[in-house]
Amino acid sequence: MEIISAAVMLFLIMDPLGNLPVLLSILKHLEPKRRRFVLVRELIFALIILMLFLFAGQSILNFLHVQPETLSISGGIILFITAITLVNITFTIEEYSGFCFLSSFRGKKNVTHNIYA
């Protein structure tokens, strides 16, 4: 039951239906036979990596002296930084000159860069 739950979660996170148009546009210049070969090759490669971490993941973490809690916290930080990057708002300093933390910046800047730099 745990593997089914993980598989459903992985399916939802990877969003294969949403990524399908991108994949088709990348492979549109290939002939259909070659396209199928490339897709199968990449799927097998991804399956090998997933199986490697499924069966040897804990051993790899133990070898690297990484605790699961540390990995969870690191993943959360990376996810947070990615979310902040996705909220990429660009503006000019003149429009927001009232904020004291922006006074040292010139020209167009990123809000998240200004706040966290």
N, C-alpha and C positions, 0 to 999 in steps of 0.2 A: 504494500500500500504506500510505503514511503517513496518508492521509486516512481510510482504513478503520479504522486503529488509533485515530486521534483520535475518529472517530465512535463506535466501540465504547466507548471510555473515557468520552466525554461521556454516552452512553446509560446507562452504569453509575453514573456520578456523579449524574446528575439523577434517577435512580430513578423513571421515569414510572409504573410499576405501583404503587409505594408511594404516590405522590402522587395517584393516581386517585380514591380515596375522598374526599380533601379537595376535589379539583376538582368532583366530582359533588355534594358537599354545598353548595358555594358556588353552583353553577349550578342547583340543584334547583327554585328558584322560577321559572325561565324556562321558557317553552314550548319544545318540542323544536326548532322551526325557528329561533327566536332563539338557543337554546343552540348550535346548529351554527354559526350566523353568528359568535357571539362566539368560539368555539373556533378557527374558521378565521382570523378577524381577528388573534387573539393569536399564532397559529402563524406567520402571514405576518410580523407585526411582529418576532417572535423570529428568523425566518429572515433578514430584512433586516439586523438587528443582527449576527448571526453572519457573514453574507457581507461586511458592511462591515469587520469586524475581520479576516476571512480575507484579503481583498484589500488593505486599506489599513492593517492593524495595524502593520506595520513602519514605514510612513511616519508614522503618528500617533506612535509611540514616538520616532522620530528628530526629529520636530517638537518634541516635549516634552523632548528631550534625556534620555530614560530608556533605560538599557541593559537588555537582557533579563535579565542577572544581578540587577540591582536589582529588577526586577519579580518575579523568582522568589523573592528573599529577602523582599520585602514580602508576597507571597502566602503564604509559609510562616509569617510572623509573624501575619498575619490568621487563617490556619487554626489556629495554636496558640492564639490568643486565643479563637477560637470554641470550640475543644475545651475550654479551661479553663472557659469560660462554661457549656458543657453539663454539666460536673461541678459543678453548682450545689448544694452541700450547705449546709443551714441548721442552725444549732445555737444553743444558749444559752451564754453565757460561763461560767456557773456549772459547766456540765458539763465544761469544758475549762480550768479555771482554772490548771492546772499549766504551761501553755505561757506562756513569758515574753513572746512577741510579741503575745499576746492581752490582756495585762493592762490596756491603755488603752481597750479597747472595752467598751461597755455594751449590754445587750439582745441581740436576735437579729442576727447578722451572717452574711455569706457567707464561707466559708473562703477562697476565692480572693481576695475583696476584702481580707480581713485580711492575707493573706500578701503580696500585691502592691501594696497601697495605700501 
